[in-house]
């Protein structure tokens, strides 16, 4: 082999190595870029509103408790002993009772004080009972089409509710405890992930509604309604009506939430939270005039008007009134 061939072969070897290094380096650069885009680069946060109220409904269909801050857990809001929709009124055979069947339930307040729960209602003496009653039986209950358990809260509570509702039947109160098997919203609402868990809410752990949406509705009604009519957990101000319809992922403080679906409204919205009287008309009829879903979503919502949005909790933390609500831009 002469000197020219030696030099040619050496040059070819060096050139091919350089090509491999260049390709490898390019792949590395692309990989690093993608990693930064999807793993390292922080999501953009766009301010969309402010938390104006936080509401916990310890008793399903009962009066809301307004709090200045709350723990946002995967199963719902918590403040001290109060957990959202963790107490449920049932019939003797374990079927749930809500304001749809007994509208005066909306006037019943369930609060806590020093390890005891306090029941209050119009023309009723306050009844106090322990938060935990481990010796009481666990009852198998039915919430919509799902089975779930609850710890019976005792005969005194049963007598109080039975006397208050005066419906000619016996009612009992049960409490969902952390060790009990929760419901899976995916069993009744296909849009929810299989991993999601709830106690006694209709379908999801968090419901959000804006003040502007309620104001828009009131502009179409003869008699105004309040946000209490719709039983949300998070009320947002400083935004336009129905802006919340487009907030797929949001951050409030350290908490992150993902929107699963809109809240389809039913006859319960026609129960006045101040009087416990059901009209069976407004505001439901007005909502049906302008808040029905698109044709493509009728298999989900059917004829229910949409008002408010249902969220799951992606990252837990503390929520406070006054917190800024950010829409997460991916």
C-alpha positions as CSV (number, residue, x, y, z in Angstrom):
1,X,0.0,0.0,0.0
2,X,1.5,3.3,-1.1
3,X,1.5,6.5,0.9
4,X,-1.5,8.0,-1.0
5,X,-3.7,5.0,-0.2
6,X,-2.7,5.1,3.5
7,X,-3.6,8.7,3.7
8,X,-6.9,8.1,1.8
9,X,-8.0,5.3,4.2
10,X,-7.0,7.4,7.3
11,X,-9.0,10.3,6.0
12,X,-12.1,8.1,5.3
13,X,-11.9,6.6,8.8
14,X,-11.7,10.0,10.5
15,X,-14.6,11.4,8.3
16,X,-16.9,8.5,9.2
17,X,-16.2,8.9,12.9
18,X,-16.9,12.6,12.6
19,X,-20.2,11.9,11.0
20,X,-21.2,9.5,13.8
21,X,-20.2,12.1,16.4
22,X,-22.2,14.7,14.6
23,X,-25.3,12.5,14.4
24,X,-24.9,11.5,18.1
25,X,-24.4,15.0,19.1
26,X,-27.5,16.1,17.2
27,X,-29.6,13.4,18.8
28,X,-28.3,14.4,22.2
29,X,-29.2,18.0,21.5
30,X,-32.7,17.0,20.4
31,X,-33.2,14.7,23.4
32,X,-32.1,17.5,25.7
33,X,-34.5,19.9,24.0
34,X,-37.4,17.5,24.3
35,X,-36.6,16.8,27.9
36,X,-36.5,20.5,28.7
37,X,-39.8,21.0,26.9
38,X,-41.7,18.2,28.5
39,X,-39.9,17.7,31.9
40,X,-37.9,20.7,32.9
41,X,-39.5,23.8,31.4
42,X,-42.1,25.2,33.8
43,X,-45.7,25.4,32.5
44,X,-46.9,28.9,31.7
45,X,-49.5,30.2,34.2
46,X,-52.1,32.6,33.0
47,X,-54.1,34.5,35.7
48,X,-57.8,33.9,35.2
49,X,-59.5,34.8,38.5
50,X,-59.4,34.9,42.3
51,X,-61.0,32.6,44.9
52,X,-63.8,34.5,46.6
53,X,-65.4,31.7,48.6
54,X,-64.6,28.2,49.8
55,X,-67.6,26.0,50.7
56,X,-67.6,22.6,52.4
57,X,-70.9,20.7,52.5
58,X,-70.2,18.1,55.3
59,X,-73.8,16.8,55.0
60,X,-74.9,15.8,51.5
61,X,-77.7,18.3,50.7
62,X,-77.2,20.1,53.9
63,X,-76.2,23.8,54.4
64,X,-72.7,24.8,53.3
65,X,-70.0,25.8,55.7
66,X,-67.9,28.8,54.5
67,X,-64.2,28.6,55.4
68,X,-61.3,30.9,54.9
69,X,-59.0,28.0,54.0
70,X,-59.2,24.3,53.3
71,X,-57.1,21.3,52.6
72,X,-57.6,20.2,49.0
73,X,-57.4,16.4,49.1
74,X,-58.0,13.9,46.3
75,X,-61.4,13.0,47.9
76,X,-62.5,16.6,48.4
77,X,-62.1,19.6,50.7
78,X,-61.3,19.3,54.4
79,X,-61.3,21.7,57.2
80,X,-60.6,20.3,60.7
81,X,-63.2,17.5,61.3
82,X,-65.3,18.7,58.4
83,X,-64.9,16.8,55.1
84,X,-67.0,17.6,52.1
85,X,-70.0,15.3,51.7
86,X,-68.8,12.7,54.2
87,X,-72.2,12.5,56.0
88,X,-75.3,11.1,54.4
89,X,-79.0,10.8,55.3
90,X,-80.4,7.4,54.4
91,X,-83.6,5.5,54.7
92,X,-83.8,2.4,56.9
93,X,-82.9,0.2,53.9
94,X,-79.8,2.2,53.2
95,X,-80.8,4.4,50.2
96,X,-79.6,7.9,50.1
97,X,-81.9,10.8,50.9
98,X,-81.1,14.2,49.3
99,X,-82.8,17.6,48.8
100,X,-84.5,16.1,45.7
101,X,-86.7,14.0,47.9
102,X,-86.6,16.1,51.1
103,X,-86.0,19.7,50.2
104,X,-85.9,20.9,53.8
105,X,-82.6,19.1,54.2
106,X,-80.9,22.2,52.7
107,X,-81.7,24.0,56.0
108,X,-79.9,21.5,58.1
109,X,-76.4,22.6,59.3
110,X,-73.8,20.1,60.3
111,X,-70.7,21.7,61.9
112,X,-68.0,20.5,64.3
113,X,-66.8,21.8,67.7
114,X,-64.1,20.2,69.9
115,X,-64.4,16.6,68.5
116,X,-68.1,16.7,68.3
117,X,-70.5,17.2,65.5
118,X,-73.4,19.7,65.8
119,X,-76.8,19.3,64.1
120,X,-78.9,22.4,63.7
121,X,-82.2,23.1,61.9
122,X,-85.2,25.4,62.1
123,X,-87.3,25.0,65.2
124,X,-85.0,22.2,66.4
125,X,-82.7,22.1,69.5
126,X,-79.1,21.6,68.6
127,X,-77.9,18.0,68.9
128,X,-74.2,17.2,69.6
129,X,-72.7,13.8,68.9
130,X,-69.1,12.4,68.7
131,X,-67.3,12.6,65.3
132,X,-66.1,9.0,65.9
133,X,-68.4,6.3,67.2
134,X,-66.4,3.1,66.6
135,X,-68.9,0.9,68.5
136,X,-71.8,1.8,66.2
137,X,-72.6,-0.5,63.3
138,X,-71.4,0.0,59.7
139,X,-74.3,0.2,57.3
140,X,-74.3,-0.8,53.6
141,X,-75.6,2.2,51.6
142,X,-76.6,3.0,48.1
143,X,-75.7,6.3,46.4
144,X,-77.3,6.4,43.0
145,X,-76.2,3.1,41.5
146,X,-73.1,2.5,43.6
147,X,-72.6,0.6,46.9
148,X,-70.8,2.3,49.7
149,X,-70.6,2.0,53.5
150,X,-71.2,4.4,56.3
151,X,-70.9,4.4,60.1
152,X,-74.3,4.8,61.8
153,X,-74.4,8.0,63.9
154,X,-76.8,6.7,66.5
155,X,-80.4,6.6,67.5
156,X,-80.5,10.2,68.9
157,X,-79.4,11.5,65.5
158,X,-81.9,9.3,63.8
159,X,-84.7,10.6,66.0
160,X,-83.7,14.2,65.4
161,X,-83.7,13.8,61.6
162,X,-86.9,11.8,61.6
163,X,-88.7,14.4,63.7
164,X,-87.3,17.3,61.7
165,X,-88.2,15.9,58.3
166,X,-91.6,14.6,59.5
167,X,-92.1,12.5,56.4
168,X,-93.8,9.6,58.1
169,X,-90.6,7.4,57.8
170,X,-87.4,6.8,59.7
171,X,-84.2,8.4,58.7
172,X,-80.6,7.7,59.8
173,X,-77.3,9.5,59.4
174,X,-74.1,7.7,58.4
175,X,-70.5,8.9,58.3
176,X,-67.9,7.8,55.7
177,X,-64.6,7.0,57.4
178,X,-61.1,6.9,55.8
179,X,-60.7,3.2,56.0
180,X,-64.0,2.5,54.2
181,X,-64.1,1.5,50.5
182,X,-64.9,4.7,48.5
183,X,-67.0,4.9,45.4
184,X,-65.4,5.2,41.9
185,X,-67.0,8.0,39.9
186,X,-65.9,6.2,36.7
187,X,-68.6,3.6,37.4
188,X,-71.3,6.1,36.6
189,X,-69.4,8.8,34.7
190,X,-67.1,7.4,32.0
191,X,-65.0,10.6,31.7
192,X,-63.5,10.1,35.2
193,X,-60.2,8.1,35.5
194,X,-60.6,4.7,37.1
195,X,-58.3,5.7,40.0
196,X,-60.5,8.6,41.2
197,X,-62.3,8.0,44.5
198,X,-65.2,9.8,46.3
199,X,-67.4,9.4,49.3
200,X,-71.0,10.7,49.0
201,X,-70.8,13.5,46.3
202,X,-72.9,12.9,43.1
203,X,-69.9,12.3,40.8
204,X,-66.7,14.2,41.7
205,X,-64.6,15.6,44.5
206,X,-64.4,19.3,43.5
207,X,-66.9,21.6,41.8
208,X,-66.0,25.1,40.7
209,X,-68.2,28.0,39.6
210,X,-67.7,31.7,38.9
211,X,-69.6,34.6,40.3
212,X,-69.9,36.0,36.8
213,X,-71.8,32.9,35.6
214,X,-74.3,33.3,38.4
215,X,-74.7,37.0,37.6
216,X,-75.3,36.2,33.9
217,X,-78.0,33.7,35.0
218,X,-79.6,36.3,37.3
219,X,-79.8,38.8,34.4
220,X,-82.2,36.3,32.7
221,X,-84.4,35.5,35.9
222,X,-87.2,37.5,37.5
223,X,-85.9,36.5,41.0
224,X,-82.2,36.3,41.7
225,X,-80.5,33.2,42.9
226,X,-77.3,32.9,45.0
227,X,-74.3,30.7,44.4
228,X,-75.5,28.5,47.3
229,X,-78.2,27.2,44.9
230,X,-75.5,25.3,43.0
231,X,-73.5,23.9,45.9
232,X,-70.0,24.5,44.5
233,X,-66.8,24.1,46.5
234,X,-64.7,26.9,44.9
235,X,-66.2,30.2,43.8
236,X,-64.1,32.4,41.6
237,X,-64.4,36.2,41.0
238,X,-62.6,38.5,38.6
239,X,-63.4,36.6,35.4
240,X,-66.1,36.7,32.7
241,X,-69.2,34.5,32.7
242,X,-68.4,30.9,31.8
243,X,-64.7,31.5,31.5
244,X,-64.4,28.4,33.7
245,X,-65.7,26.2,30.8
246,X,-62.2,26.5,29.2
247,X,-60.0,26.0,32.3
248,X,-58.7,22.5,31.6
249,X,-55.9,22.6,34.2
250,X,-55.7,25.2,36.9
251,X,-53.4,26.1,39.8
252,X,-54.4,27.7,43.0
253,X,-51.6,28.2,45.5
254,X,-49.7,24.9,45.3
255,X,-52.9,23.0,44.4
256,X,-53.3,21.7,40.9
257,X,-56.6,20.5,39.4
258,X,-57.8,19.0,36.2
259,X,-61.2,19.6,34.7
260,X,-63.1,16.4,33.9
261,X,-66.5,17.5,32.8
262,X,-69.2,20.2,33.2
263,X,-71.8,19.9,36.0
264,X,-75.1,18.7,34.5
265,X,-77.9,20.3,36.5
266,X,-81.1,18.7,37.9
267,X,-84.3,19.5,39.8
268,X,-82.2,20.1,43.0
269,X,-81.4,23.6,41.6
270,X,-85.0,24.5,42.1
271,X,-84.8,24.1,45.9
272,X,-84.4,27.5,47.6
273,X,-81.5,27.2,50.1
274,X,-83.1,29.9,52.3
275,X,-86.6,28.4,52.6
276,X,-86.2,24.7,51.7
277,X,-89.1,25.0,49.2
278,X,-88.8,23.3,45.8
279,X,-90.4,25.1,42.8
280,X,-89.5,22.5,40.2
281,X,-89.1,25.3,37.7
282,X,-86.5,28.0,38.1
283,X,-83.6,28.5,37.5
284,X,-83.6,25.1,35.8
285,X,-86.0,26.1,33.0
286,X,-84.0,29.2,32.2
287,X,-80.7,27.3,32.2
288,X,-82.2,24.8,29.6
289,X,-82.8,27.8,27.3
290,X,-79.1,28.6,26.8
291,X,-76.8,26.1,28.6
292,X,-77.5,22.8,26.9
293,X,-74.5,20.8,25.6
294,X,-73.5,20.3,22.0
295,X,-75.1,17.5,20.0
296,X,-71.9,15.5,20.2
297,X,-72.0,15.4,24.0
298,X,-75.7,14.4,24.4
299,X,-74.6,10.9,25.3
300,X,-72.9,12.3,28.4
301,X,-75.2,15.1,29.6
302,X,-78.5,14.2,27.8
303,X,-81.0,17.1,28.5
304,X,-79.2,18.5,31.6
305,X,-78.1,22.2,31.3
306,X,-74.4,22.8,32.2
307,X,-73.5,25.1,35.0
308,X,-70.1,24.9,36.8
309,X,-67.2,22.5,36.2
310,X,-66.1,19.3,37.9
311,X,-62.4,18.9,38.8
312,X,-60.1,16.2,40.1
313,X,-57.1,17.0,42.2
314,X,-53.7,16.5,40.5
315,X,-51.6,18.0,43.4
316,X,-52.9,18.4,46.9
317,X,-52.3,21.4,49.2
318,X,-54.0,24.3,50.9
319,X,-56.5,26.6,49.3
320,X,-57.3,30.1,50.7
321,X,-59.9,32.7,50.0
322,X,-58.0,35.4,48.0
323,X,-55.7,33.0,46.2
324,X,-55.2,33.7,42.5
325,X,-56.5,31.2,40.1
326,X,-54.2,30.4,37.2
327,X,-54.9,28.5,34.0
328,X,-52.0,26.2,33.2
329,X,-50.8,26.5,29.6
330,X,-49.0,23.4,28.6
